[in-house]
Each structure stands twice: as C-alpha cells, then as structure tokens.
Amino acid sequence: MTLQNTKTLRKQVAPFEKSTTKESIWQLINTVVPFITLCYLAYISLSVSYWVALVPIVIAAGFLTRIFIIFHDCTHHSFFKNRRANRIVGTAMGVLTLFPFNKWGHEHSIHHATSGNLDKRGTGDIWTLTVDEYLAAPLRLRFAYRFYRNPLVMFGLGPIYEFVLKNRFNHKGAKKKERMNTYLTNVLIVALIGLLSSVVGWQSFLLVQGSIFLLSGASGIWLFYVQHTFEDSYFEENKDWEFVKAAVEGSSFYKLPKLMQFLTGNIRFHHIHHLSPRVPNYKLEEAYKNIPPLQNVPTISLAISLKSLRFRLWDEKSKNFVGFKEVKALAKNRISRSSKT
C-alpha cells in the first residue's frame, strides 16, 4: 500500500465520521430497553428454573455486548457530536458494563495508536510474544504466557479479571479527571448492585447478572482477540510500522450472521473502526459498502475464526501467527541454519 493510497483511503472514510443524534438515540433505546426487559424476564424465570432463566440470560448477554459498543463509541467521542453527551452516556453505559469511561478510553486510545507495533505492546491489547522472545524467555515467563493464552483462562477467567479487578483501579499517573471518573463509576456500580440485591435477593442477582457478565465478557474478549489474532495479521517494528497498514491489514473483517452483527454493534468491520475511530458503529457498514478498497481486506468467517485459538506466537520471519507445537520445529530449523552458516 503506497503513501498516496493510504491518504486517499483516509479521505474516503472521512464523510462517514459524522454521528447522527436521531440514530444514536434510537440505538440507545433499541439496546438498553431490551436489555432491562430481558433481565426482568430472567429474574421472573428463576422462580421456575435457572435453565428456563438461561434463555433470557443468554440473549441479555448479547445486548450487554451491544451496550459495550455504545460505551466504546462514546470513549472515541463518535456516538454523539457533543463531547459532554458522549461523556455522560459513556459513563452511564460504563456502569452497566462495569467499565470506567476515562480509564478504559485512555487505554483503548493507546491500543489504537500502537496496534501491530512490536515496540509498543502492553497497553489495551492481548499479551503477544514473538517466537524469538518466547524461545529466549525464562521458564517461568513461558509458563505464565502459556497459562495466559489458554482459552479457558483467557475467555473464562479473563472477564472476571477485567470486571472485578483491573477496571476498579486507576493506572499509575492517572490524571485527576480520570481518577474521579473511576471512583464515581465504582460508587454507582456498588449502589446499583446494592439496590438490585435488596429487591431480588443477592443469590438471584449473582445467578442472573453474574451469568450475563461472564457470557458477555467472554464474547467481548473473543471478538477483540479474533479480530487481531489471525494467521497473516500485521506486526512490525516501530521503524517499519504504518498506521493505515496496521488498521486494514492487522484488523480483520469478521463475517457474522445478521443477528450477531446487530448484537455486536457492527464490530465485525473492525478494520474500518481502526482506520477511523470517529466513524460511529451504525455507519461502519455503509462505509464498507461504499469504499471498495475496504472490501479487499483480511476476512475471517466463524468457522475460520475458531482456528485462531491455536495461534499463540508471532513469527517475525514468516510474518504470521504460529502455535506452540510449531515452535519446536521452527527452533530446530533456525539452529540448523545457523550451524551451516
């Protein structure tokens, strides 16, 4: 991709960066109202059986994922034209999803600015080592990395870590505005939990909301993981790293059924979102259909995406992801090549 092409591509996306208040309000209504209704149905269904309640719980988890997308857009100030409106709605959606607006928004902006940059990993991304880094790492670091990349840990313990621990505390050096927003979010979350527990009982609260958060959290981590972890993704050292290439080559287009596309807030057009975070989620598909170059990008289906579970390490030499089983073979080949030279 030439410099001229990258400039043209960003200009083509620019017209879709304007939010529409009417569409944003309608999305709030068709997302939050069904979510609250489904939660109510889940609590009512508990009187029959948890397995009956599981039906509205699973659907509610999908709508909570959609609520997170609204929160996510607000942190980019793309959901409303007015920054204050984004902040207010974003903070409210952050309470429902257990994410502090300023803290998460700060970390996520770093992710956008460094995605695919091998020299700037570590903030707002999935922990990824290169093959050479893994082979040179001490045994305890290898064990920690393999534990972290285990699907049961990443998608099972991951949501618990995100919801209960990580997002309750500010990072070192956080500014006052960010710290106060985190404190406010935590207070509102505690108040909401206390209110719901007093109405439905803490056992029912844990059964319903706990299940919803675990399912939604796992799906959220999966979406983030699979849209950056595919076989021929994009990773470069800082000297060779390019923002537009990282966006369109290092973020996938995830082919999903219409219902899943709705519940995930068009996040399947992840390459467009990374190219321009100011495009609201409800205009991503329109941009995709009207800009042909954005249709010729790494594309993954549901079936293909499952294969990404075996992608654990980035091989800088072959420029693709490999699994742990392939590392031994790669190590032997490199040793034999070095011995011959």
N, C-alpha and C positions, 0 to 999 in steps of 0.2 A: 504493500500500500504506500503510494507516494505521498509527499507532503501536500501536494496540490489536492489529491483525493481526500485526505483527511480534513483539510479545510473546507472542501465542498460538502462533505458529509455532515459536518457540524452545522453548516449554514442551512442544509436541507432539513435538519431536525428542529432548528430554531422556531419555526412557525407553530410547532406543537407544544411549546413550552408555556403557553398561557392557560391558566386554570379558568374554569367556568363556575361561578358561585352556585348557579342552579344545579349543575351536575354534582358538585361536591356535596351540597345539602341533601340531594336525593340519595347519593351513595351512603351518607351517614344514616339516613332513615332506613334504607333497604338493607342495612348491615346491623346496626345496633338494635333496632326493634325486633327483628327475627331472633337475634342472639338472646335478648332478655326473655322473649317468649319461650324459646327452647329451654332455657334454664328453668323457667317456671314449670314447664311440662315435665322436665326431668325430676324436679322435686316432687311433683304430684305423683309421678310414676313410681317413685321409691316405695310408696305405700303398697304397691303391687309386688314389685321385684326390682332388684338392681338391673337385671338383664333386660327388663322392659324399659327401664330408665336409660339404658345404654344407647337406645336408638336416638332420642333427642340429644344425648350427651355427645355422640359422635358428630352429629350434624352441627351442634353448637360449637364444637371444636373447630369445624371448618369456618364458621362465621367469626370465631375469635381470631383465626388466621387472617381473615379479611379485615377485621378491626385493626390488627397489627399493621397491615399495609397502609391503612389510613394514617395511623400513627407515624409510620415510616415516611410517608409523603409529607406530613407536617414537619418532620425534622429537616426535610430538604426545602421547606417553605414553598412547596409546589402544589399543595392541596387547595389553599386559598391565596388570593393575591395579597391580602393583608397579613403582614408578619405576626401581628398580635393575635389574629384569628387562628393562625397556624399554631401559635404557642398555646393558646387556651384549649383548643380542640385536641392538640397533640398531647398536652398534659393529661387531659381527661381520658383519652384513649390509652395513655401510658398507665393510668391507674387500673384500667380494665385488663391490660396485658401484663402488668407488673414491671413496666419499663420506665425509668425516669427520662423525661423528654430531653433535657440538656445533656446529661451524661451520655446517653446512648447516641444522641445525634452527633456529639463531638467525636466519639469513637468511630461511628459509621462514616463520617466525612473523611477521616483518616484512611479508612478502608477504600473509599472511592479514589483517593489521591495516590494510593500505593498498591492497589490490586495488581498482582502479577509482577511486582518489583521484588526481586530476590534480596535486595539490600535493605528493604524497608518492611519486612514482615513483622507481625507480632501484635498489631492493634486492629481489632474488629474483624479478624479473619480466622480461618481454620488453621491450626498449627500444621505446617507443612515443612518437611525436611527434604533436602536433595539426597540422592543416592550417596554421593561422596560425604556429605555431612553425617548421614546415618552410619556409614561404614567407619568413619573416624570417631564417632561418639563413644563415650564410655558405656559400659554395660547397663548401668542404672538409668542413663538417659534413653538408651534404646528400649529398655523395659517400659519406662514411662510413656514413651512415644507410641509403642505398640498397644499399651493399655488405653491411651487416649483415642487412638484410631480404631479401636474395637467398636463395631457397630452398636453393640449392647450398651457400651459406655457412652458413646457419642450421642446416640439417639434416646437412650434410657436415662442415664444419669445427667446427661447434658442439660436437659430442660430444668431439672431440679437445681443444678448448679447456677444456671442463668437466673431463674426466678427467685430462688431463696437466698442465694449468697451474693453472686457477683454484682447484681444491679441494685443492691441495697446500700452499697458503699461508694463514695466518690474516689476517683483516682488521685494519686498524689499530685499536688499542684493545681487542682481544680479551682477555678475562679469562684468568687462568692455567689454569683448568679446561678452557676451550675450546682454548687453545693446546696443552696437554698431550695432549688427545684427538686433535688433528690430527697431532701428532708420532707418537703411538702408532699411529694408523691408517696413516701413511706407512711406518713401520718394518715393520708387519705386511704391508703390501702388497708392499714390497721383498722381504721374507722369502718370501712366497708365490710371487712371480714367480721368485725365485732357485731355490726348491725345484722348481717345475714345469718350469722351463727345464733344470734339471740332469737331470730324469727323462725328459722328452720331447724336449729339444733346443730351443734358443731360436727356430729357424726355425718349428718346428711350433707352439710356443707363440704366436708372433706371428700365424701364419696362423689358428689356431683362436680364441684369446682376443681377438686384435685384431678379427677379423670379428664376433665376438659382441658386443663392446663398441660397435663402430661401429653395428651394426644396432639394438641395444637403446637406445643413446644417441639415435639419430635418432628412434626411435619414441617415446622418452620426451619429447624436446623437442617433437615433433609433438603429442603428447597435451596437454602443457602449453600449447602455442601455440593449438591449435584450440579449447580449452575456455575461452579468454578472448578470442580473436580471431574474433568472428562479427559479422555485419553490424550488428545493433542491440544491441550489448553495453551495458555500463553504465560510464560515466565521468562524474564530477562534480568540481567544485572542492571543497575541503575544507569550505567553509561549507554546501554542499548535500549532501555525501556522507553516506550512511547504510549502516551495516554490513550489515544484513539485505538491503537492496536490492542492494548490491554482490554479495552471495552468490548470491541467487536470480535476479537479472537479469544479472549480469556473469559468471556461470559457467554453462556450458551443460550440458544433459543430452545425452550423446553416445550415439546409438543404435548399438550394436555387436552383431555376432553373438555367440552364447553362448561360443564358444571364445575370441574376442578379449576378451570381458568377463572370462573366467576368467584369461587371461594378463595382463591389465591390472589385475587386482585391484579390479574394480568402480569404477575411477576415472571411469567414464562418468557416475556420479552425483555429478559434481563440485560441483554447486550445494549438495547436502546436506553434502558434506565442508566446503565453505567456510562454510556456516551453522553447523556444529558439528564442528570437527576432532577432537573426542573420540569420535565415532562410529567404531568400528573398521571397516575396509573390508568385512568379511564381514557387517555389519549395515546397510550403506547401502541395499541393495535392499529389505530388509524395511521400512526407514523410508519409502522411496519408495512402496511399495505400500500402506502404512497411513496416509499423510498426503496426502489429495487435493490440497491447495494446491501441494505439491511436484511434482505431475504436470502442473501448468499453468505451465510454465517454458520458456525458450528451448530448443528441441530441434533438434539437427542430426543428419543421417544421414551415412553415409560419403560418399555422392555430393555432398551439400551441403557437407560439410566441405572438400572439395577446392577449392571456390570461395574459401575463406578465404585461399588463397595470394596472391590479388590484393589483399587488404585490408592496406594499409600505413600509413595515417594516420587518426587520429580527427578527425572533423569535429564540432566543438563546437556548431555551429549546427544541423546536421541530426540530430545525435546518432546517428551511425553511422560505420562504417569505410568508407573510400574507397581507391581505388588511385592510383598515381602519375599515370596517364593522366587521371584525373578532376580532378586538382589544377589544371591549366591552365584548364580550363573554370570551375572554382569561383573562381579568382583573377580571371578576366575579368569574371565576373558581379558580384563584390564591388567591383571597380574601377568598373564602370559604375553600380552602385547608389550608390556614394559620390559619384560625379561629378554625379549627378542631385539629390542632397540638398544 
